[in-house]
Amino acid sequence: MFALVVWFAVIAQYVLMLNNAAAPPTETTIRFFTFFTILTNTLVAVYFTVRSFSNAMMEKPGILTAVTVYITIVGLVYQVLLRQLWQPTGLQKIVDELLHSVNPILVIVYWMLYEKKRAVQYRQILTWLIYPLIYFVVIFIRGVVSGWYPYPFIDVASIGIGQTLLNAVMLLVFFALVAAVYIFTGKKLSR
């Protein structure tokens, strides 16, 4: 059920973005996949899809925690930094809430119920940081080539390279802190 909810939100957002696009369909599709929200919700959808067919593959301790950290960041960054930037209506509002509020809560609840929390280790955090690090590198390169950035806090053209790099480092530190909180909380809950 979680997989279906998340897939619906991602696909509906893609259709909405295509319907409201100012750029050609190919560029719109590329831009769609430059949003951390979309990539992470797709990761969540894949996780729950695979989990529904093959439990063993996704039961390794830490995989669910990593996915939970990523989608938690999506929710937190949106609520704190991005929500006030636009006021969607209609289906866009529903999809927006699914991607940034409902899906993160669903994953957090699932994590609380099903992660093997005691087996998750702090050293796994470094591995989990690879995804956001690669994301930032790709977005910077793509932005230099295209002149378009998905988020204002990593928009080199608007805020400069120094501030963009500082924001990226602060976000990576935030990822690590959120991950550490999950591990710490998980160990407390498992006692």
Backbone hydrogen bonds in HBPLUS format (Angstrom, degrees):
<---DONOR---> <-ACCEPTOR-->    atom                        ^
c    i                          cat <-CA-CA->   ^        H-A-AA   ^      H-
h    n   atom  resd res      DA  || num        DHA   H-A  angle D-A-AA Bond
n    s   type  num  typ     dist DA aas  dist angle  dist       angle   num
A0005-VAL N   A0001-MET O   3.06 MM   4  6.37 160.0  2.10 153.6 158.5     1
A0006-VAL N   A0002-PHE O   2.99 MM   4  6.23 168.4  2.00 159.0 161.5     2
A0007-TRP N   A0003-ALA O   2.83 MM   4  5.97 165.8  1.85 153.8 158.5     3
A0008-PHE N   A0004-LEU O   2.90 MM   4  5.97 159.2  1.94 144.8 151.0     4
A0009-ALA N   A0005-VAL O   3.10 MM   4  6.36 161.1  2.14 146.1 150.6     5
A0010-VAL N   A0006-VAL O   3.01 MM   4  6.29 164.6  2.03 156.9 160.2     6
A0011-ILE N   A0007-TRP O   2.92 MM   4  6.02 174.2  1.92 158.4 160.4     7
A0012-ALA N   A0008-PHE O   2.82 MM   4  5.82 163.8  1.85 152.7 158.3     8
A0013-GLN N   A0009-ALA O   2.98 MM   4  6.03 153.2  2.05 140.6 148.0     9
A0014-TYR N   A0010-VAL O   3.04 MM   4  6.31 151.7  2.12 145.3 152.9    10
A0015-VAL N   A0011-ILE O   2.99 MM   4  6.32 162.8  2.03 155.5 159.1    11
A0016-LEU N   A0012-ALA O   2.90 MM   4  6.11 164.7  1.93 151.6 156.2    12
A0017-MET N   A0013-GLN O   2.85 MM   4  5.98 155.5  1.91 145.7 152.7    13
A0018-LEU N   A0014-TYR O   2.90 MM   4  6.16 157.1  1.96 150.7 156.7    14
A0019-ASN N   A0015-VAL O   2.93 MM   4  6.14 159.0  1.98 150.4 156.3    15
A0020-ASN N   A0016-LEU O   3.06 MM   4  6.20 137.4  2.25 142.4 152.8    16
A0021-ALA N   A0018-LEU O   3.44 MM   3  5.13 169.6  2.45 102.3 103.7    17
A0028-THR N   A0024-PRO O   2.85 MM   4  6.04 161.2  1.89 161.1 167.5    18
A0029-THR N   A0025-PRO O   2.89 MM   4  6.03 153.9  1.96 144.9 151.3    19
A0030-ILE N   A0026-THR O   2.99 MM   4  6.30 159.1  2.03 148.7 154.3    20
A0031-ARG N   A0027-GLU O   2.85 MM   4  6.08 164.7  1.87 152.0 156.5    21
A0032-PHE N   A0028-THR O   2.83 MM   4  6.00 152.7  1.90 144.8 152.9    22
A0033-PHE N   A0029-THR O   3.19 MM   4  6.50 155.1  2.26 147.9 152.2    23
A0034-THR N   A0031-ARG O   2.93 MM   3  5.04 161.6  1.96 108.7 113.6    24
A0035-PHE N   A0032-PHE O   3.44 MM   3  5.99 168.7  2.46 112.4 115.2    25
A0038-ILE N   A0035-PHE O   3.04 MM   3  5.31 118.2  2.44 102.6 116.4    26
A0039-LEU N   A0035-PHE O   3.02 MM   4  6.38 170.5  2.03 161.7 163.2    27
A0040-THR N   A0036-PHE O   2.85 MM   4  5.85 162.8  1.88 149.6 154.8    28
A0041-ASN N   A0037-THR O   2.91 MM   4  5.98 161.2  1.95 145.5 151.3    29
A0042-THR N   A0038-ILE O   2.87 MM   4  5.96 153.3  1.94 148.1 155.8    30
A0043-LEU N   A0039-LEU O   2.90 MM   4  6.15 150.5  1.99 140.6 149.1    31
A0044-VAL N   A0040-THR O   2.88 MM   4  6.19 153.2  1.95 148.2 155.4    32
A0045-ALA N   A0041-ASN O   2.87 MM   4  6.13 157.6  1.92 145.7 151.8    33
A0046-VAL N   A0042-THR O   2.85 MM   4  6.11 161.6  1.89 153.5 158.2    34
A0047-TYR N   A0043-LEU O   2.85 MM   4  6.04 161.0  1.88 147.6 153.5    35
A0048-PHE N   A0044-VAL O   2.95 MM   4  6.22 170.8  1.95 158.2 158.7    36
A0049-THR N   A0045-ALA O   2.89 MM   4  6.00 148.6  1.99 144.1 153.7    37
A0050-VAL N   A0046-VAL O   2.86 MM   4  6.00 175.4  1.86 160.0 160.7    38
A0051-ARG N   A0047-TYR O   2.82 MM   4  5.93 159.2  1.86 149.3 156.5    39
A0052-SER N   A0048-PHE O   3.01 MM   4  6.02 143.1  2.15 134.2 142.3    40
A0053-PHE N   A0050-VAL O   3.05 MM   3  5.31 139.8  2.22 103.9 115.2    41
A0054-SER N   A0050-VAL O   2.75 MM   4  5.80 155.2  1.81 162.4 170.6    42
A0058-MET N   A0055-ASN O   3.23 MM   3  5.72 133.0  2.47 110.3 120.9    43
A0059-GLU N   A0056-ALA O   3.45 MM   3  5.30 164.2  2.48 100.1 104.6    44
A0063-ILE N   A0060-LYS O   3.26 MM   3  6.15 169.1  2.28 145.8 149.0    45
A0066-ALA N   A0062-GLY O   2.85 MM   4  5.99 159.8  1.89 149.7 154.1    46
A0067-VAL N   A0063-ILE O   3.06 MM   4  6.35 167.5  2.08 153.8 156.6    47
A0068-THR N   A0064-LEU O   2.87 MM   4  6.01 153.3  1.94 145.7 153.8    48
A0069-VAL N   A0065-THR O   2.83 MM   4  6.08 153.7  1.90 150.9 157.7    49
A0070-TYR N   A0066-ALA O   3.01 MM   4  6.30 166.5  2.02 156.1 158.6    50
A0071-ILE N   A0067-VAL O   3.05 MM   4  6.29 168.3  2.06 152.1 154.7    51
A0072-THR N   A0068-THR O   2.89 MM   4  5.91 144.9  2.01 142.5 152.7    52
A0073-ILE N   A0069-VAL O   2.99 MM   4  6.24 155.7  2.05 151.6 157.2    53
A0074-VAL N   A0070-TYR O   3.09 MM   4  6.46 153.2  2.16 143.9 151.4    54
A0075-GLY N   A0071-ILE O   3.07 MM   4  6.33 162.4  2.10 144.7 148.0    55
A0076-LEU N   A0072-THR O   2.84 MM   4  6.09 170.0  1.85 158.4 161.1    56
A0077-VAL N   A0073-ILE O   2.86 MM   4  5.80 170.2  1.87 153.5 156.8    57
A0078-TYR N   A0074-VAL O   3.11 MM   4  6.09 157.7  2.17 142.2 149.0    58
A0079-GLN N   A0075-GLY O   2.96 MM   4  6.10 168.8  1.97 151.4 154.8    59
A0080-VAL N   A0076-LEU O   2.93 MM   4  6.04 162.3  1.96 154.5 159.1    60
A0081-LEU N   A0077-VAL O   2.79 MM   4  5.46 157.5  1.84 143.1 150.9    61
A0082-LEU N   A0078-TYR O   3.07 MM   4  4.64 138.0  2.26 114.2 126.0    62
A0083-ARG N   A0078-TYR O   2.75 MM   5  5.52 143.2  1.88 171.3 158.9    63
A0085-LEU N   A0082-LEU O   2.91 MM   3  5.41 161.4  1.95 121.0 127.3    64
A0093-LYS N   A0089-THR O   3.37 MM   4  4.75 146.2  2.49  97.0 102.0    65
A0093-LYS N   A0090-GLY O   3.09 MM   3  5.46 127.8  2.37 105.1 117.3    66
A0094-ILE N   A0090-GLY O   3.33 MM   4  6.78 155.4  2.39 147.6 154.0    67
A0095-VAL N   A0091-LEU O   2.89 MM   4  6.16 171.2  1.90 161.5 163.2    68
A0096-ASP N   A0092-GLN O   2.84 MM   4  5.88 156.9  1.89 143.3 150.6    69
A0097-GLU N   A0093-LYS O   2.95 MM   4  6.14 159.8  1.99 147.5 152.1    70
A0098-LEU N   A0094-ILE O   2.93 MM   4  6.22 154.9  2.00 149.3 156.9    71
A0099-LEU N   A0095-VAL O   2.91 MM   4  6.14 171.0  1.92 158.5 159.7    72
A0100-HIS N   A0096-ASP O   3.03 MM   4  6.10 157.1  2.08 149.3 155.2    73
A0101-SER N   A0097-GLU O   2.80 MM   4  5.13 146.4  1.92 138.0 144.2    74
A0102-VAL N   A0097-GLU O   2.89 MM   5  6.16 160.9  1.93 147.0 153.4    75
A0103-ASN N   A0098-LEU O   2.87 MM   5  5.53 164.4  1.89 147.1 151.3    76
A0105-ILE N   A0101-SER O   3.24 MM   4  6.38 159.8  2.28 143.6 149.3    77
A0106-LEU N   A0102-VAL O   2.89 MM   4  6.18 161.8  1.93 160.1 165.7    78
A0107-VAL N   A0103-ASN O   3.02 MM   4  6.22 163.4  2.04 155.7 159.4    79
A0108-ILE N   A0104-PRO O   2.95 MM   4  6.17 160.1  1.99 150.6 156.3    80
A0109-VAL N   A0105-ILE O   2.95 MM   4  6.17 164.3  1.98 154.6 158.3    81
A0110-TYR N   A0106-LEU O   2.93 MM   4  6.15 160.9  1.97 147.7 153.5    82
A0111-TRP N   A0107-VAL O   2.78 MM   4  6.00 158.4  1.83 151.3 157.5    83
A0112-MET N   A0108-ILE O   2.93 MM   4  6.20 158.8  1.97 149.1 154.4    84
A0113-LEU N   A0109-VAL O   3.11 MM   4  6.38 146.5  2.22 145.7 154.4    85
A0114-TYR N   A0110-TYR O   2.85 MM   4  5.93 156.4  1.90 157.7 164.1    86
A0115-GLU N   A0111-TRP O   3.12 MM   4  5.14 164.4  2.15 132.8 135.4    87
A0119-ALA N   A0116-LYS O   3.11 MM   3  5.83 141.8  2.26 118.1 127.2    88
A0120-VAL N   A0117-LYS O   3.25 MM   3  5.45 154.7  2.31 105.8 113.0    89
A0124-GLN N   A0121-GLN O   3.09 MM   3  5.64 156.6  2.15 112.7 119.7    90
A0125-ILE N   A0122-TYR O   3.07 MM   3  5.76 163.2  2.10 120.6 125.5    91
A0127-THR N   A0124-GLN O   3.07 MM   3  5.37 120.2  2.44 105.1 119.1    92
A0128-TRP N   A0124-GLN O   3.04 MM   4  6.39 155.6  2.10 152.1 159.8    93
A0129-LEU N   A0125-ILE O   3.02 MM   4  6.30 133.2  2.24 148.6 160.9    94
A0130-ILE N   A0127-THR O   3.15 MM   3  5.61 162.2  2.18 112.4 117.9    95
A0133-LEU N   A0129-LEU O   3.06 MM   4  6.10 155.0  2.12 148.2 156.1    96
A0134-ILE N   A0130-ILE O   2.85 MM   4  6.00 167.9  1.87 158.0 160.6    97
A0135-TYR N   A0131-TYR O   2.95 MM   4  6.11 157.9  2.00 150.8 157.8    98
A0136-PHE N   A0132-PRO O   2.97 MM   4  6.20 162.1  2.00 148.9 151.6    99
A0137-VAL N   A0133-LEU O   3.09 MM   4  6.39 163.6  2.12 152.4 156.6   100
A0138-VAL N   A0134-ILE O   2.93 MM   4  6.11 170.7  1.94 157.8 160.1   101
A0139-ILE N   A0135-TYR O   2.90 MM   4  6.07 164.1  1.92 156.1 160.9   102
A0140-PHE N   A0136-PHE O   2.92 MM   4  6.08 157.2  1.98 148.6 154.6   103
A0141-ILE N   A0137-VAL O   3.03 MM   4  6.27 167.0  2.05 153.4 156.7   104
A0142-ARG N   A0138-VAL O   2.79 MM   4  5.94 169.1  1.80 154.8 158.6   105
A0143-GLY N   A0139-ILE O   2.78 MM   4  5.81 155.1  1.84 143.2 150.7   106
A0144-VAL N   A0140-PHE O   2.97 MM   4  6.19 155.6  2.03 148.3 154.2   107
A0145-VAL N   A0141-ILE O   3.06 MM   4  6.33 159.3  2.11 151.9 157.3   108
A0146-SER N   A0142-ARG O   2.79 MM   4  5.91 167.1  1.81 156.2 160.3   109
A0147-GLY N   A0143-GLY O   2.58 MM   4  4.82 144.9  1.69 131.8 142.1   110
A0154-ILE N   A0151-TYR O   3.23 MM   3  5.72 166.0  2.26 114.7 118.8   111
A0155-ASP N   A0152-PRO O   3.46 MM   3  5.03 165.0  2.48 102.3 101.0   112
A0158-SER N   A0155-ASP O   3.05 MM   3  5.52 133.4  2.28 108.6 120.2   113
A0159-ILE N   A0155-ASP O   2.94 MM   4  6.11 175.3  1.94 170.0 171.3   114
A0160-GLY N   A0156-VAL O   2.84 MM   4  4.56 141.3  1.99 125.5 131.0   115
A0164-THR N   A0160-GLY O   3.08 MM   4  6.17 155.1  2.14 145.4 153.2   116
A0165-LEU N   A0161-ILE O   2.88 MM   4  6.00 163.2  1.90 151.3 155.1   117
A0166-LEU N   A0162-GLY O   2.99 MM   4  6.19 158.3  2.04 147.0 153.6   118
A0167-ASN N   A0163-GLN O   2.84 MM   4  6.03 159.9  1.88 147.7 153.3   119
A0168-ALA N   A0164-THR O   2.91 MM   4  6.16 154.4  1.97 147.2 154.5   120
A0169-VAL N   A0165-LEU O   2.92 MM   4  6.16 161.7  1.95 151.1 155.6   121
A0170-MET N   A0166-LEU O   2.86 MM   4  6.10 163.1  1.89 153.0 158.1   122
A0171-LEU N   A0167-ASN O   2.89 MM   4  6.09 151.1  1.97 144.7 152.8   123
A0172-LEU N   A0168-ALA O   2.92 MM   4  6.22 152.7  2.00 147.4 154.9   124
A0173-VAL N   A0169-VAL O   2.93 MM   4  6.22 157.6  1.98 152.1 158.1   125
A0174-PHE N   A0170-MET O   2.90 MM   4  6.10 151.6  1.98 141.5 150.1   126
A0175-PHE N   A0171-LEU O   2.81 MM   4  6.12 152.4  1.89 147.7 154.9   127
A0176-ALA N   A0172-LEU O   3.03 MM   4  6.33 161.8  2.06 147.6 151.5   128
A0177-LEU N   A0173-VAL O   2.87 MM   4  6.18 155.6  1.93 150.2 157.3   129
A0178-VAL N   A0174-PHE O   2.87 MM   4  6.06 167.1  1.89 156.3 159.3   130
A0179-ALA N   A0175-PHE O   2.89 MM   4  6.09 160.4  1.93 151.8 157.9   131
A0180-ALA N   A0176-ALA O   2.90 MM   4  6.12 157.6  1.95 145.9 152.1   132
A0181-VAL N   A0177-LEU O   2.90 MM   4  6.17 153.7  1.97 148.9 156.2   133
A0182-TYR N   A0178-VAL O   2.98 MM   4  6.30 156.7  2.04 149.4 155.3   134
A0183-ILE N   A0179-ALA O   2.96 MM   4  6.28 163.0  1.99 154.0 158.5   135
A0184-PHE N   A0180-ALA O   2.86 MM   4  5.99 170.3  1.87 152.9 156.0   136
A0185-THR N   A0181-VAL O   2.81 MM   4  5.85 168.1  1.83 150.7 154.8   137
A0186-GLY N   A0182-TYR O   2.76 MM   4  5.79 157.3  1.81 146.4 153.7   138
A0187-LYS N   A0183-ILE O   2.94 MM   4  6.17 156.0  2.00 150.5 156.0   139
A0188-LYS N   A0184-PHE O   3.07 MM   4  6.36 153.8  2.14 146.5 154.0   140
A0189-LEU N   A0185-THR O   2.84 MM   4  6.09 161.6  1.87 155.2 160.3   141
A0190-SER N   A0186-GLY O   2.97 MM   4  6.07 143.0  2.11 142.6 152.0   142
A0191-ARG N   A0188-LYS O   3.30 MM   3  5.57 159.7  2.34 105.7 111.8   143
